[in-house]
Amino acid sequence: MSQTKLVLVTGGVKSGKSSLACRCADSFSENPILIATARRFDHEFNSRIQRHIEDRPAHWQTIEAPINLAVHLDTQADQTIVIDCIGVWLTNLLVEVPEQRNAKIDEFFEALSRRTSPTIIVSNESGFGVIGADALTRQFVDELGLLNQTIAKQATHFATNFSGFPVWLKGNAFV
């Protein structure tokens, strides 16, 4: 029995990681689902979200899951899913439900292990940045780096993007 595909796509801001993730999903399924983790909270960020929606083809379904990611991974276990973005999800956990953070991360990995269809995870690369000026920023960078490492170890495919060009670090490039 073949292993269920788990693809991690990292990169910096505007590196093309979401576009690559969507191309991967389209190569697996005619009806992929995007799980959006961002909250709509100000005009500028809402505009970013709207651009992402407009960039996706009409056949994509979008589910908004800023906190309870595991639930949707389970209820859509037989569908190809893109999670965009795990770093935003971690931010939501740290800011909105810090006392539940570890439990939500554990639930995420448990749900991920039960998936039967491809999952593509988008995440910011935290390892190229500077040391944050405040404790919460430093905690975020550290925890995202560890979360990315854990996902990368489990992934069947792993790419990082530089200025729109993916570099495949694990698995064969398939898009």
C-alpha positions as CSV (number, residue, x, y, z in Angstrom):
1,M,0.0,0.0,0.0
2,S,1.4,3.4,-1.0
3,Q,1.9,6.2,1.5
4,T,-0.6,9.0,1.5
5,K,1.1,12.1,0.0
6,L,2.0,14.8,2.4
7,V,3.6,17.9,0.8
8,L,5.2,20.7,2.7
9,V,5.8,24.0,0.8
10,T,7.7,26.7,2.7
11,G,9.2,30.0,1.7
12,G,9.2,33.6,2.5
13,V,6.5,36.2,2.1
14,K,5.4,36.4,-1.6
15,S,7.7,33.6,-2.6
16,G,5.1,31.7,-4.6
17,K,4.4,29.0,-2.0
18,S,0.6,29.2,-2.2
19,S,0.6,29.0,-6.0
20,L,2.9,26.0,-5.9
21,A,0.7,24.3,-3.3
22,C,-2.4,24.9,-5.5
23,R,-0.7,23.5,-8.5
24,C,0.3,20.4,-6.5
25,A,-3.4,20.0,-5.3
26,D,-4.7,20.4,-8.9
27,S,-2.3,17.6,-10.0
28,F,-3.9,15.3,-7.4
29,S,-7.6,16.2,-7.6
30,E,-10.2,17.9,-9.8
31,N,-11.9,19.3,-6.7
32,P,-9.4,20.3,-4.1
33,I,-10.3,22.0,-0.9
34,L,-8.4,24.9,0.6
35,I,-8.4,25.3,4.4
36,A,-7.7,29.0,5.0
37,T,-6.4,29.7,8.5
38,A,-6.3,33.5,8.3
39,R,-8.8,35.7,10.2
40,R,-10.3,38.7,8.5
41,F,-9.3,41.6,10.8
42,D,-8.3,44.7,8.9
43,H,-8.7,46.2,5.4
44,E,-5.1,45.4,4.2
45,F,-5.3,41.8,5.4
46,N,-8.8,41.3,4.0
47,S,-7.4,42.5,0.6
48,R,-4.7,39.8,0.8
49,I,-7.2,37.2,1.5
50,Q,-9.4,38.4,-1.4
51,R,-6.4,38.2,-3.8
52,H,-5.8,34.6,-2.7
53,I,-9.4,33.7,-3.4
54,E,-9.4,35.4,-6.8
55,D,-6.1,33.6,-7.7
56,R,-7.7,30.2,-7.2
57,P,-9.8,28.6,-9.9
58,A,-13.6,28.5,-9.4
59,H,-13.7,24.8,-8.8
60,W,-11.9,25.1,-5.5
61,Q,-13.9,24.9,-2.2
62,T,-12.7,27.1,0.7
63,I,-13.1,26.3,4.4
64,E,-12.1,28.9,7.0
65,A,-10.5,27.2,10.0
66,P,-8.5,29.7,12.1
67,I,-8.3,27.5,15.2
68,N,-10.0,24.1,14.7
69,L,-7.9,22.7,11.9
70,A,-8.0,19.0,12.9
71,V,-11.8,18.8,12.7
72,H,-11.7,19.7,9.0
73,L,-8.8,17.4,8.2
74,D,-11.0,14.6,9.6
75,T,-14.3,15.5,8.0
76,Q,-12.6,15.9,4.6
77,A,-10.3,12.9,5.0
78,D,-11.0,11.6,1.5
79,Q,-10.5,15.0,-0.3
80,T,-7.2,16.6,-1.4
81,I,-6.6,19.5,0.9
82,V,-4.3,22.6,1.0
83,I,-3.7,24.2,4.3
84,D,-2.7,27.8,3.9
85,C,-1.0,28.7,6.1
86,I,0.3,26.8,9.1
87,G,2.2,29.8,10.4
88,V,-1.0,31.9,10.5
89,W,-2.7,29.0,12.3
90,L,0.1,29.0,14.9
91,T,-0.3,32.8,15.3
92,N,-4.0,32.3,16.0
93,L,-3.2,29.7,18.6
94,L,-0.6,31.8,20.3
95,V,-2.7,34.9,20.4
96,E,-6.3,33.6,20.8
97,V,-6.0,30.3,22.7
98,P,-2.5,30.0,24.1
99,E,-3.7,27.6,26.9
100,Q,-5.0,25.2,24.2
101,R,-2.0,25.5,21.8
102,N,-0.3,22.2,22.6
103,A,-3.6,20.3,22.5
104,K,-4.5,21.8,19.2
105,I,-1.1,20.9,17.7
106,D,-1.4,17.4,19.0
107,E,-4.9,17.1,17.5
108,F,-3.6,18.4,14.2
109,F,-0.9,15.8,13.9
110,E,-3.3,13.0,15.0
111,A,-5.8,14.1,12.3
112,L,-3.0,14.4,9.7
113,S,-2.0,10.8,10.5
114,R,-5.5,9.6,9.7
115,R,-5.8,11.2,6.3
116,T,-6.3,9.0,3.2
117,S,-5.9,11.7,0.5
118,P,-3.1,14.1,-0.3
119,T,-2.5,17.0,2.0
120,I,-0.4,20.0,1.0
121,I,0.7,22.3,3.8
122,V,1.9,25.9,3.2
123,S,4.2,27.5,5.8
124,N,6.5,30.4,6.2
125,E,10.1,29.6,6.5
126,S,11.1,31.0,9.9
127,G,14.8,30.1,9.7
128,F,15.9,33.0,7.5
129,G,14.6,35.8,9.7
130,V,16.1,37.8,12.5
131,I,15.7,37.4,16.2
132,G,12.4,39.0,17.2
133,A,12.3,42.1,19.3
134,D,9.7,40.7,21.8
135,A,9.0,37.5,23.6
136,L,5.9,36.5,21.6
137,T,7.7,37.0,18.3
138,R,10.6,34.9,19.4
139,Q,8.2,32.2,20.7
140,F,6.4,32.2,17.3
141,V,9.6,31.9,15.3
142,D,10.9,29.1,17.5
143,E,7.6,27.1,17.5
144,L,7.1,27.6,13.8
145,G,10.6,26.3,13.1
146,L,10.0,23.2,15.2
147,L,6.5,22.7,13.7
148,N,8.0,22.9,10.2
149,Q,10.7,20.4,11.1
150,T,8.2,17.9,12.4
151,I,6.0,18.3,9.3
152,A,9.0,18.0,7.0
153,K,10.1,14.8,8.6
154,Q,6.7,13.3,8.0
155,A,6.3,14.7,4.5
156,T,6.6,12.6,1.4
157,H,7.5,15.8,-0.6
158,F,9.1,19.0,0.6
159,A,9.8,22.2,-1.4
160,T,10.9,25.7,-0.4
161,N,10.3,28.6,-2.7
162,F,12.7,31.4,-3.6
163,S,11.2,34.3,-5.7
164,G,8.7,32.0,-7.3
165,F,11.1,29.1,-8.0
166,P,10.7,25.9,-6.0
167,V,13.6,23.9,-4.8
168,W,12.5,20.3,-4.0
169,L,14.3,19.0,-0.9
170,K,12.4,15.8,-0.5
171,G,10.6,13.6,-3.0
172,N,10.4,14.2,-6.7
173,A,9.1,17.4,-8.2
174,F,5.7,16.6,-9.7
175,V,4.5,20.0,-10.8
